Amino acid sequence: MSADTHVIAPVTHRRPARPPLGIRHLTLLLVMTHAPLLLVWSTVSGSYQIGGVVATPLVFLIAGLLMLLVALGYGGMARRIQHRGGVYAFIAHGLGRTPALTASAVLIASYVSVTAVVLIYSGQSFAQLGVLLLGWEPPLVTGAIAGAALAAGLAALPLRILLRVLSGLAVVQLAAIGWLDVTALRQPAGGGVTTASLDPGWLLTGSFGLALCLSMTSYIGSETGGTYSRDVARPERTVPIATLLGYGLTTVVLVFSGWALSSATGAEQAVLLAQLSAADTKGLSDTTSFVLAVVNGLVAPEHREVTAELLLGALFLGIVSSMAALHSGLSRQLSALGAEGVLPRGFAARGSSTPTLPARATGLTLSTVAALVAILTDDRGVGLALAVTGGLGVLAVLCLASLAAAAWFLRRDDVESGFFGWEGQVAAATVGAIVTACVFVFGCFRLPEVLGAFGDGVPGWFPLAYLGAALGAGLVWVAIVRTARPDGWLDVGRRDIR
């Protein structure tokens, strides 16, 4: 067996006496990494605009089912490897530390990219609220910095308090989504609710591949459950169930809301309206929303301004909650890497699972800088490129994690057979790896082609260059760690395996 098939000793810090998280708590954290209203505002609009598929809600359903397959393999390892390193730990046990560290570099870079996009949305919603409430448009930079500061403050709270705050924000999100969907279904185009957007025949319109890519990349965050394994009472049960619920609930929101909005506009008109809402918006500051365009057709003219204010307020709160949840997951990932000795010890939490200040500051600082650079370009294509790149990066890492799960189960002398034993885990992980690999390759070659239609400042090679740079940085990281700790690289950790 080669050196790279081994992992170093797991985190040795004592587990808290009363782990605060149960299944519902962890599910809340995973779902709020992409707050429901933000998910509809960005993913539904983007999928209709770029994919152009009339049956986009059906695409969401297909994407959700495929991501659930990925989650099955991921959850199988989570039941047996209780380690705060999350994806890093799973890949390290399945394929070795060299792939694990390079994948971690790509994952961190992807989270930075995605978080920067959320900050851009923060700036946009803050500016639009300023216009509606004050008659003055604050600079996008102000809204982005405000969102980052609020998210940092939330993420610094003790986990139990953070969960209470996220619960309240989740209620606001559900209220906004519930009102939007019910209103849309009560006023369907043509006078009757239609299921045309769920008809497989409409998958042949537009580009199914582009729509599927955008749909699958919208699930970012639900894979962070493994980073909380030291914060839950029964990680072998809580992490896999919460991960499946996270993917499942996200799918429900996308499918139901996408269907409701398409019913309000008419299935074929939804694509046209979404594309028209983006046709004349090259800059970040003048971006309009497909959701607001639909709402304007549902409410009386005298109520449109108040409705927009309420929706934008709920959107801003959702953005802050997404930022806090993403920030919490990323900082725990960095903290676990510090405890493994592959990052400076200042990143490692001592005596608890709470991330240290360097772990909390690093990801948020990089994301804020990336968001400010994108805002200063005032090019909508830059924001789309960051979103696409981050999504593709996470898909690549999930592909590697699925391969690691399949390899790990094949090597084990597991007595559990059948679909819910090692055979089912291998099958789910293998299919997940194939699907994510195909979508990643397709997205790398097709998505950059369409970005030029939404902006002038982003070359088509940007996503591959960004992810390639992250991969190169990961390989340099591997070389540095191997040189600094040649003996530690060969250590074998088994205490985190159940």
N, C-alpha and C positions, 0 to 999 in steps of 0.2 A: 504493500500500500504506500502511495507517495505521501510526501510530507503535507501536501496541500489538502489531503483528505482528513486531516485532523484539525481540531479546534482547541484553543487554549481554555484554561479553566473558566467556568462561568463566574458571574458576579457573586461575590461572597458576602455582600452586605446582608445583614439580618432583615428578614421580612417583617414589615410592621405587624404589631400584635393584632390589630384589627383592620385588615384590609378594607377600604371603604367601598369598593366597587362590587356591584352585583351585575346580573345580565342586563337589567334595564338601564343601569347607569352607564355601562360601557356602550350599549347600543345607542344611547343618547349622544355620547361623545362622537361616535363614528358617524351617525346621521348628520350631526351638526357641523361636521367638517365640510359639508356642502349643504348649507341651510336650504330648506325646501323652496322658499321664494327665490333665492339667488339661483338655485338650480333651474327653475322654470324660466327665470329672467334671462339666463345666459344660454343654457343647453338647448331648451326648446327653440328659442329664437335662432341660435347659431345653426342647429341641425336643419331647420327649415330653410334658412338662408343659403347655406353652403351645400347641403345635400340635395335640396330640392325634391325630396321624396314626399308624395302625398300621404303615404302610409307611414309617416315618421313615428307616430305612437307605437305602431307595430314593430318598427326598428328598435325602439326603446325596450320593448318586451324581449325581443331576440337578444339584444345586448345584455339585458339583465340575466337572462337564463345562461348565457355564456359565462358571465362573470360569476354566477353561482357555482358553475363547474370549477372555476379557478379557486373559489372560496372553499370548496370541498377538500381539495388537495391541501390547501393552506391550513384549513382547520384540522385536518388529520395530523399534521405535524404539531400544531398548537396544542393538541390534546396530550402530546407526549414530551414536547420540549417546552419547559416553562422558564423562559429566559427573556429578560427585558430588551434584548437586542432586536426583537421582531424579525423582519425579513433578513437582516444580517445573520442572525443566529440560525435560521432555517437553511439559508444557502450555505453557510459554513459547515453545518452538519451534513448536508447532502452532497455538496460539490467541493468543499474545501474553502480555506480562508482567502485565497487569491481571488476567486470569483466573488466571494462575499464582500470583500473590501472594495473591489471595483464596482460592484452593483450598488454598494452603499454610496459611493461617490456620485453615481448617476442618479440615485434616489434623492440624495440631498439637493443636487442641482435641480432636479425636477420639482421638488417641493418649493425651492426658492422661486422658480419660474411661476408656478401656480399661485403661490402666495402673493407674488407681485401683481398678478392679474386681479386677484381679489382686492388688492389695495387700489388698483386702477378703478374698479367698480365702486370702491368707497369714495374716491374722489369725484366720480361722475354723479353718484346719488346725492352726495353732500352738496355739490354745485347746483343740481336741479332743485333740491329742497330750498337752497338759498334763494333761487329765483322765485319760487312759488310763495315762500313765506315772507321774504324780505324785499323782493324785487331787485335783488343784487346777486350776481353770480360769483361766489367765492372761487379762487383759483383751484384747479384740480389738485395741486400740490398740497393745499391746506386740508382738503378732505382726506387725501391719502395719509398724511401725517397724523391727522386726528384718528383715523381708523387704526393705524399702527399703534398709537399710544393707548387707545382704549383696549385693543387686543392684548397688548403687553400687560396692562393693569389687570385684566381678567385672568390671564394665564398665570400671573404671579400669586393669585389667591390660592389658599389651601384647596385641595381637590374637592372636598365635600361642599365648600362654598361655591366653587366654580360650577359644580353640578347643579346647585340650586339656581344660580343665575341662568345657566343654559336651559334649565327646565322652563323658566319664565319666558326666555326668548323663544323657545320652541313653541310655546302656547301662542305667542304673537305670530310666528310663522304659519302655524296651522290655521289660525283664524284668518289670516290674509289669503292663504291658499284655498281654504274652504269657501270663503266669500267669492273668490275669483271663479272657482270651478262651478259652484252652484249657480251664480249669476250667468255664467256662460251657457250652462245646460238649460236654464230657464228661458233663454232667449236664443234658441238655435236658428241658424240661417235656414230659410225656407219653411219655418214653422214647425219642424220636426227634428228630433235628435237623430243623427245618422251615425252609423258605424263604418262608413266608407273608409275612414282613416285607419281602420283595423283590418281592411280587406287585403289579403296577400296579393291580389291582382295589381294594386297600386304600388307595390314594391318596385315595379319595372319603370316607374317614372323617376326622373332625376338620376342621382348616383347613389345606389344602395351602399356601395363601399365607403363613400365619404360620410354618409349619414351614420353608418355603423361605427366608423372610427371615432367620430365626434361623440357618439353616444357612450361608447366604452371608456373613452378618456374622461368622462364626466364623473366616474365613480371614485376618483382619487380621494383618499382619506379612509375609506372603509378597510384598507389593509393595515392600518396602524394599530389594530387591536393587540397584536403581540407585544407592543412596547409597554402595555399596561399589565403584563402578566404578574409583576410583583405588587400590584395594587389591588388585586382581586382575591377573593377568598378561595375560589376553586377555579384556577386558570384553565385546567384541563377541560372544564365544561363551559365556563363563561366566555372565554376568548372565541372558540369556534362558533358557538351559538350566536353571540353578539355580532360576529363578522357576517354570518349568513343573514341575520336580521338587518344589518346595515345595508347590505347589497339589496335585500328584498324590499325594504321600505323605500329605498331610493328608486327602485324600479317601479313601484306602485305610484309614487309621486309623478315620475316622468310620464308613465303611460296614461294615467288618469287625467292629469292636467293637460297633457298634449292632446288627448282626445277631446276634452271639454273645450279647449280653445279652438280646435279645428271645427267642432260642431257649431261654435258661435259664428265663425267666419264662412263655413262651408269648407269641406275637405280640400277641394282644388284651389279655393281662394286663399287658404292659409299660406301656401308656398308663395303666392304672388304678393300677399300683404307683407310677409316677412321680408321678402327681397326688396320690395318698394321702400320699406322702412329703413333699409340700409343702403339704398341706391345712391343717395347724395350725401353720405356721411363718411368723408375720408378722415376727418380729424377726431381725436378722442373727445374733445369738448362739445362737439355737436352730434354725438351719437344718440340716435333715437331707439326706442324699444318697441319690439313687436307686441309685447304684453300691453304696453300703454296704448298702442294703436288699436288693439282688440277692445280694451276697456272703454276707450272713447266712443266706440260704437255700441256699447252696452248701457251706458249711463246717460242721463239727460245732460244737455250742455251746461246747465247751471250747477251741476254737481261734479263736473269733470275735474275742476281744480282741487276741490276738497278730496276727491277720491285719489287723485294723483299724489297729493301730499301724504295721505295715509299709507298708500302703497310704497312710496319712496321712503317714508319713515320706517316702515316694516322692513324694507329691503336693506336700509342702512344697518338696522339692528341685526339682521341676518348676516350681513357681511362681517360685522364685528364678531358675532358668535362663530362664524366659519374661521375667521382669523385666529381666534382664541383656541379653537379646537385643533386646527392645523399646527399652530405654534406649539401647543402642548405636546402633540405627538412627535413633532420634529425635535424638540428640545429633549424629550425622553430618549429618542434614538441617539442623539449626540452624547447624552449622558451615559448611556449604556456602552457606546463605543469607547468613551473615556475610561469606564470601569474595566473594559477588556484590555486596556493598555495600548490601543491603536490610535488614540488621541491623547493629548496631554492630560495629566491627572487632574488638572483644574476643571475638566469637564465632568469628572466622575462624582456622583453624589455619595457622600459619606454618611452612613448610618440611616439613610432613608432613600426613598425612590424619587424624592423631589429634585428636579434638575437644578444644577448650579447656575450661577449668574452667567458664566461663559457659554454654557449650553443654551440658556434662554436667549442670550443676546446675539449669538452668531447668526442663526437662521433669519431672525427678524431684521437684523441690520442689512444683510445681503438682499433680502426681499424688498426692503424699503428703498435701497439704492437702485435696484433694478426697476422698481415701479416709477421712481422719480425720473430716471433716464427715459423710460418709455413715455411718460407724461410730457417731458420737455420736447420730445420729437413731435408730439401732437399728431401722431399717425396711427390710425385705427389698426393698420396692418401689424404694427409692433405688438399691440396687446394680443391680437389673434395669434401671432407667431409664438409669443410666450406661452399662451394657453395650449396651443397645439404641441409645442415642444415638451412642456411639462407632462402632458397626458401621454405622449408617446414614450417618454422616459420611464414613467411608472409602468406602462404596459410591458416594456422591455424587462424591467426588474421582476414583474410578476411572472413573465415567461420563464426567467431563470429560476425563480422560486418554485414554479411548478415542476421544472426539470429536477430541481433539488429534492422536492418531495417524492417524485417517482423513483429517483435513484436511492434515496434513503430507505424507502419502504422495501425496495427490491433487495437491499442488503440485509435487512433485519430478519431475524428468525421469529416472525410474528405468528402467534397461534391463531389470531383472528382471521378467518377466511371469509369468502363471500363478498357481496357488494359493499357491506358496511365494514368489512375488515380490510386487510392490506390490499386485496385485489381491487376492490372498489376505489381505494385511495389512489392506487397506481393508475387505474383507468381514468379517473377524474383529472388527476394531475397531468397525465399525458395529453388528454384532449385539451385541457386548459393551456398547456404549453404550445400546442400546435395552433390553437385559435389566436392566442395573443401574439405569437410570432407572425402569423399571416397578416393580422391587422396592423402590427407594427411596420412590417415591410411595405404593405400597401400604403399606409399613411405617410411613411417617409418619402415616397415617390409621388403620391398624388396630392396630399394636402398642401405642400409648398407651392404647387402650381396655381392653386386657387387663391392664395394669400395676396397675390398681386392685384386682384380685383378689389381689395378692401384697403389698400394703402400703397404708397410709393417708396417707402424707405426700408423694406425688408427683402433681402435677396432670398430666392427659393432654397438656397443651400443652408439657410440659417439653422433650421432644426437639427440637421445632421451634424453641422459644425459645432453647435452647442453641446449636443450629446457626445460627439466625438471628443471634444475638449474635456468633458467630465470623465469620460472613460480613460483618456490619457492621464488626467490628474489622479485617477484611482490607481493606475499602474505605477505611477511615481510614488504614491502613498504606500503601495505594497512594498516597493523596493526599499523605501526608508524604514518601514517597520521591520522588514526582514533583516536589514543591516543592523538596526539598533537592538533587536531582540532575537538573535538567531536561535537561541535555545527555547525561548518562549513560543516561537512559531511552531515548535513540534509538540507542545503540550496538548494533552487530550483531556477534554472536559466531559464527564459523564453524569455529574450530579444533577444536571438540569434535565436529564432524560428520565421519563417515567415509563 
